[in-house]
Amino acid sequence: MRPILDLLPFFLFITIVLVSILGVDVIKLIGGMAMGISPILVLLVLLIVFLAAAVKIVPEYQRAVIFRLGRAIGAKGPGLFILIPIIDKMVKVDLRTVTLDVPTQDIITRDNVSVSVDAVVYFRVVEPVKAIVQVENYLYATSQIAQTTLRSVCGAAELDELLSEREKLNMQLQEIIDKQTDPWGVKVVAVELKRIDLTEELRRAMARQAEAERERRAKIITAEAEYQAAQKLAEAAQILATQPIALQLRYLETIQSVSNKPGNTVLIPIPTEFLKVFLGEGKVQGQG
């Protein structure tokens, strides 16, 4: 309806020009038409035009910032309200959360590593009047603040911190951006680092480092296992040396476990007393 009202003077001017070209007396024509139109009909048409220009409806997720003769008088909505035509001007502001993609930024970390980082910023307008009056374009301004803050914060961190402590960096980015956009009536809800791209040479170097670290851990685990096994064997040897009957029981248990396995294995049990004859009492106990 508003575009039609804006074009109405133009259409009237074109109509008057055409009527004049055709040789019709415009004043008499308008006077004759005015005499033939009922005053009630004229008032009804004027009322409809006034309502179309004055009555405004704003949905729940928007607010209307009202300027009266160029001066901001506040925000109205949601719902229906009336403006004074020509005197009042309305600017709508969306209050829903905006998802802003921060373009990829080339950053050099504190330990001189080149990476590419991008992020996403979630924010919403909490004070519509400030968002319109205090800044020319709050969307563009928030985007620029997010880009510069992303470069400064990520550039002050090391690569390991950038990869492993994203939650900390997200909180730091949110606090800084929210502090700078607060005078504009914009509240930053969250900031998330989406992707961190590394160069191919750096990826290969990190892969070699991770492989070497895994090999080091495997060797340490193997050495600790050997050490623990040696300790247990020494303790078992001490127990067998002090208890000869334990050595005999172990001998019989070994024979039983071997005989239970399928195959053509032949077992010839030899009494342990025969060993004492050839090696002596002390040597047999020391070897047990």
Steps between C-alpha positions, in 0.01 A plus 500: 500500500784741579655489147159581348463804726849617408420478129159666534628861444684386187186341357298814573758717324501273192118505493487881513758530223311259274168675562661836421645364175156378397363852540275440798464775760654336805345743750149454366550124484617483859218734611240291322632181652512657844135614470397148403681324786337468837691653797452178695674305227788747501536469875489123474777498239713736708447282806609188311811677370582626849462156656711339229779749567468517881417150620802271525538140614827355627543124565620355830864468392534863384492848651432832328730791586295819458649831384276805544623792292842333494519442877494147643212465747533126575408155375149363454365151453419226469146530373298789362576870552431832325751742347444860402534512122784714363612591854597152624741262332545134594810277480453129574758303699510121520550363853569138403844346546720563196753240382801684359773311314841658554708471180819293509787694656869430433673511838855456629493352849729601786740214414522623136272242335277607209141376526161589353214537747130570455222530756130563548347767723149483650356835608169683535375855546385576855459880466350592163541877541876473560538254211356760260628826653846412632636318193432530128475125431525276803529181289803627309655653811465177698655305213805729489544488877481119490768478229749727674443334837545154349835601353627659821390221738616210284824681418580527871459124555738217417409224255453234770272734694307580183438130433434372852341793687224614266248545780728748675557696179125499425424655840774759454372596155142530628601727789705735281244528217208541742681779685559691175145456366323578826475878424312408183233300686631172358545194723747231387356164604785270395810476283624168359820422310386288206817395320877532536688424177869407516751485217586159352862519623382573854254212489774257398729629775224461760429147373868405539505650848188308601644175361825548691305573816297180460818296446656653812194410707498144360865448594441637849199274550699195378789580733266545796335166418840325491597659830177394669531147357859473633382613843224239507740226383748591775226484761382165363857364510536602862175323593597181313846501661354513848223244430629188315152347493383804298755414231366143490140624464602735223677212326188282512278785380726555199482130410120510521469810279728348235319164501162667441613648167416292189794334324753218520702650781671242721570597861761323711471621858831513685497525877662811635716284730708396196600862452628519855739216429662675199477867599483497876237621744600869500520541121156346443342733750680798355377421149142440615 
